[in-house]
């Protein structure tokens, strides 16, 4: 069975379609310009956590997401393995007093 129905497209129809496409593209561009800035443009701050333990061990560091800042007690003892794990996972150990928000210095 052959299809003998042939549709002709005139120039006026092509111009209307082109105008609709251009109008839609302009609307999409305008919507993108007025959309809120994506989070990718503004990186999220690294996660922050705290550890109230007197001795900071590998277990306290290993479960933290990469890039976390871990606030530890100012008098905490950090085991060598915890320091190695923090370095590998890019966890920043910061000594400080969580009660008043003061952070003294990063622990290496």
C-alpha positions in Angstrom: 0.0 0.0 0.0 1.5 3.3 -1.1 0.8 6.7 0.4 -0.3 9.0 -2.3 -1.0 11.9 0.0 1.8 14.5 -0.4 1.9 17.6 1.8 3.4 20.7 0.5 5.0 23.2 2.8 4.9 26.8 1.7 7.3 29.5 2.7 4.8 31.2 5.0 4.5 28.0 7.0 8.3 27.7 7.3 8.5 31.3 8.5 5.8 30.7 11.2 7.6 27.6 12.5 10.9 29.5 12.5 9.4 32.3 14.5 7.9 29.9 17.0 11.2 28.2 17.5 13.0 31.5 17.9 10.4 32.7 20.4 10.7 29.5 22.4 14.5 29.7 22.4 14.3 33.3 23.6 11.9 32.3 26.4 14.3 29.5 27.5 17.3 31.8 27.5 15.4 34.4 29.5 14.3 31.7 32.0 17.9 30.6 32.4 19.1 34.1 32.9 16.5 34.7 35.7 17.0 31.3 37.3 18.8 31.3 40.7 22.5 30.8 40.6 23.3 27.1 40.7 25.1 25.7 43.7 27.9 24.7 41.5 28.8 28.4 41.0 29.1 28.8 44.8 30.8 25.8 46.3 29.3 24.4 49.5 31.3 24.9 52.6 33.1 21.7 53.8 31.2 19.7 56.3 32.1 20.3 60.0 31.8 17.9 62.9 33.1 17.7 66.4 34.7 15.1 68.6 34.5 15.4 72.3 36.8 12.5 73.0 40.0 13.0 75.0 41.8 10.7 72.7 41.1 11.1 68.9 41.5 7.7 67.2 41.4 6.5 63.7 37.8 5.5 64.1 36.8 9.1 65.0 38.3 10.3 61.7 37.8 7.4 59.3 34.0 7.7 59.2 34.0 11.4 58.3 33.4 12.6 54.7 36.4 13.7 52.7 37.1 17.4 53.4 35.4 17.6 56.8 36.7 19.9 59.4 36.7 18.0 62.7 36.8 20.3 65.8 38.5 18.4 68.6 39.1 19.3 72.2 42.0 21.7 72.9 43.5 19.1 75.2 42.8 16.1 73.0 45.5 13.6 72.2 45.5 12.6 68.5 46.9 9.2 67.7 49.5 8.9 64.9 47.1 6.6 62.9 44.3 9.2 63.3 46.7 11.9 61.9 47.5 9.7 58.9 43.9 8.9 58.3 43.0 12.6 58.5 45.7 13.4 56.0 44.5 10.7 53.6 40.9 11.7 53.9 41.7 15.4 53.8 40.0 15.8 57.2 41.2 19.0 58.9 41.6 18.6 62.6 41.1 21.9 64.5 41.6 22.3 68.2 39.1 24.5 69.8 36.4 25.0 72.4 33.0 24.2 70.8 31.1 25.8 73.7 32.1 29.4 72.7 32.9 28.8 69.0 36.6 29.6 69.4 39.0 27.6 67.3 42.6 27.8 68.2 44.6 26.1 65.5 44.7 23.3 63.0 46.4 20.1 64.1 48.9 18.5 61.7 
